[in-house]
Amino acid sequence: MPNKSLHMKILLWGWAIMLCTLLLSFWFYYGTVTEELTSSSNQNTSRLLNYVRWKISHSPVKPGSSKFQDEIKELGSHLDIRITYIKGGKVLADSSVKTERLPELDDHSNRPEVIAAEAAGTGKNIRYSTTLQTRMLYVAQAMDNQGDFLRLAMPYSVIGERLDRVMLHLAVLLVMLTFGAAIILIFVGRQTTAAVKEVSATAQAIGEGDYDKRIRVIPGGEYKLMAESINNMAHRIKGHIRIIEDQRNQLDAMFENMTEGIMVLNPHGKIESVNKSMTELVPDTQEFIGRAPLEVLTKHEIQDAVDEIIKNDSDKGPKSLILDLADGRSMNVTICSYMDYKERRKLILVFHDISEVRRVEKVLRDFVSNASHQLRTPLTSIKGYSETLIDNPPDDPKILTKFLGTIRDNADHMSKVITGMFALARSEYSGKKLRTKPTDLHKCITLSMANLLSTAESKMICLNRGELPQVKVTGTNEGLVQIFDNLIENAIKYAPANTKVNVQGEITGGYAVVKVVDEGPGIAPADKERIFERFFKLDENAVGQGSSGLGLALCRSLARNFNGDIWVESPVDAETGTGSSFCVKLPVTAERASESVQDS
């Protein structure tokens, strides 16, 4: 169907061009013939006019008489033309009008040919004659007498008939040429269509990837040069495509398998594509294609850097920055630009996860700082008492026992500090990687209270367990026991003798909230958040009590690892301003705890 359409277009366009050319030629020829016939008629009429004028000027008969009318009629009949003699606009004689009707004729002074003859001596005009009921050619000439005009008229149909014959001959010739040209155009159109069809099919095959397709080259053919050019183009394209495909496959393999996350931005700073590692670093990144990096990373630093590079439109080399994500991870982001095939600047963002490196550095830095801070005082004390015992050993056994007891207490404190530091570092290092499981909350609290029962009794403090939910929460047995051991131990440590420490819980919004309430001195509002910082102690002289300042920091780290949280409410008794309530919130799992747990 497309080939037939092409063939018809070639045929129609050829016909149109040929017809336009012939019509223009015939129009020019017909105009020339018409002009020549009209000119010839005018010349004949002028000769007849001169002849009639000569006859009238040599006639003895005066114009206006009946003999003059008869002479004009005889002359008009002999020459087969209409002769009119006009004087002052009045018709004195007319070869085509009876004598008695001459007075009835209109004034002829306003006739175009008479007006032209009065102005230039001779006038011509072609118009319809109401008298003779036909179209006439009028030629008028002024006589020697002023105001007298001689006018001849002959039918214009004679010229029209000759022109009609010319038009008929031209029309017949035009039809013959049209059919002859159509036959030639059909043959040429078929040949052209076949060549165009082959070129089109080959070009389409090359466009679809068949680079082995070639055009048949006919020696001496009209399309030989074009066919050779297309064949050479297909050969070169095939080689280029192979190189491009190899490079593309290499880049795709590198792009998808490198451990760093890659994000490509278009010239407007919108995400154009990301690799597999990027979707692993930041989940659902693929859903943000076509949007700004700020929407997926929620970090204005990277958006500012991208906007600056796009705004300045300059290539100053890669730009690096470090992002701290909301989940605690750290990313080293390198931003570099390149120009695409349209000379538009695009950006490539390379994300390298340095969370582990920074975490290790932080743990090491905190360990050194905390160890230096917490161990210097007990070490100084141990060294001082040891030197005293060596240089001046006391004779009193009680003093010696006191010195040795102080050394032992400081050594125990150092041991507890180091143990707590390692436990906290291990908890922070594990983070979200900690493998949690449904854990019996009631059982863990019961175990912690049993562990500290003797400590409470030694201080005459009553451990009171209130209503606890029989549920399982996200966590581990060891972690939950460690949390409640620290909270109950702190409550016992700071509560006055002969008071109570209550442990109670409830379910709120899918979370189990456990509260450890004491009747101690309470916590100042300014210290409510600081008490969860590492090495922060309300009592700076707590070495003697064995406090390391790491227990609550460890509790918060463990609770958050279990997708929970911990906080303090103080005072409990608003009137006395005493008492503290440490609250632990842990997510409840779908699995229920065993109902057979016995109270201890």
FENURNOR-V552949 format. One record per helix or strand of 2 or more residues. SS is the DSSP state (hx for helix, st for strand). FROM is the first residue (numbers start at 0). TO is the last residue. Records with the same first field share a line. If there is no record, write none. Layout:
SS->FROM-TO + FROM-TO
This chain:
hx->1-56 + 65-78 + 98-103 + 111-119 + 156-206 + 223-256 + 275-280 + 284-287 + 292-296 + 299-311 + 354-390 + 396-432 + 440-450 + 452-457 + 476-493 + 524-526 + 529-531 + 541-544 + 550-560
st->81-86 + 89-93 + 121-128 + 133-141 + 147-154 + 260-264 + 269-273 + 318-323 + 329-338 + 344-352 + 436-439 + 461-464 + 470-474 + 499-507 + 510-517 + 564-572 + 577-591
